[in-house]
Amino acid sequence: MWKSLAALFLLVPPVLAQEHATAYEALRVVGKQLNREFVSHVISVTGVDGDPQPETWKIMLNDPRARGGVREVEVAHGRIVSERTPLRSVVGSTEGVTINTARLNLDSSGAYAVASHTAEKSSTRFATVSYTLRTDERGDPVWIVTLGNKSARPVGTIYIGANRGTVTRTEGMFAGASMDQVETDRDGDRDKEEGGGVITQTKARIKNAFHRAQEEARDMFERVRRSFSDFINRD
């Protein structure tokens, strides 16, 4: 009996090791182990090669006291494993604009749910998932979810609004088009003048498929919605 129990305990660690932290949980580690105020100064959160969640999250923080005004923290296995202050200013995320965490309603687990459902609708197969949470050109938080195959090569990227869960753009799926790119008014008028054809029919199929995926993504978002403010303040 004891041998059976010992064998069972030996099987537990590998299973638990697969349950990596979400982005929210990594940010909570930063708040607890470093500085609670830092969760309000996040520039970006990045994790690569997730299955579905990554082992390590890299978090860029706006810190005027640090060299270059930026602090980079890596979180893995429930603790901070690396911390440094890059000399160069951060690139991207609208040139270092911090994320308004009060508008975060989608954890990385929710972003995965929306992205995987969208990939399924576009018949895109993937093995790994990489995440970037940052601000877009309007200053709104956005998840950029990149899907990879078994060889770690990208097969598609999905942009998901972290506030309302809207899929705003895809790359490598639905012919790489967003709703605005599928058919402009000018294209529609020209197609009508030319009597339509194969190109029009193809664009219509892409448009309809993308539209259905967007609608279903909104439904998925309502099921996985998770307020960061509620999450971080419940402790």
Salt bridges, closest charged atoms under 4 A:
GLU55 OE2 - HIS77 NE2 2.98
ASP63 OD1 - ARG65 NE 3.40
ASP63 OD2 - ARG71 NH2 2.84
GLU72 OE2 - ARG84 NE 2.82
GLU83 OE2 - ARG71 NH1 2.63
ASP107 OD2 - ARG226 NH1 3.05
GLU137 OE2 - ARG138 NH1 3.55
ASP140 OD1 - ARG103 NH1 2.51
GLU171 OE2 - ARG169 NH2 2.47
GLU183 OE1 - LYS207 NZ 3.58
ASP187 OD1 - ARG190 NH2 2.89
ASP187 OD2 - LYS203 NZ 3.74
ASP191 OD2 - LYS203 NZ 3.56
GLU215 OE2 - HIS211 NE2 3.89
GLU215 OE2 - ARG218 NH2 2.57
GLU216 OE1 - HIS117 NE2 2.65
GLU216 OE1 - LYS121 NZ 3.52
ASP235 OD2 - ARG28 NH1 3.38
ASP235 OD2 - LYS32 NZ 3.93
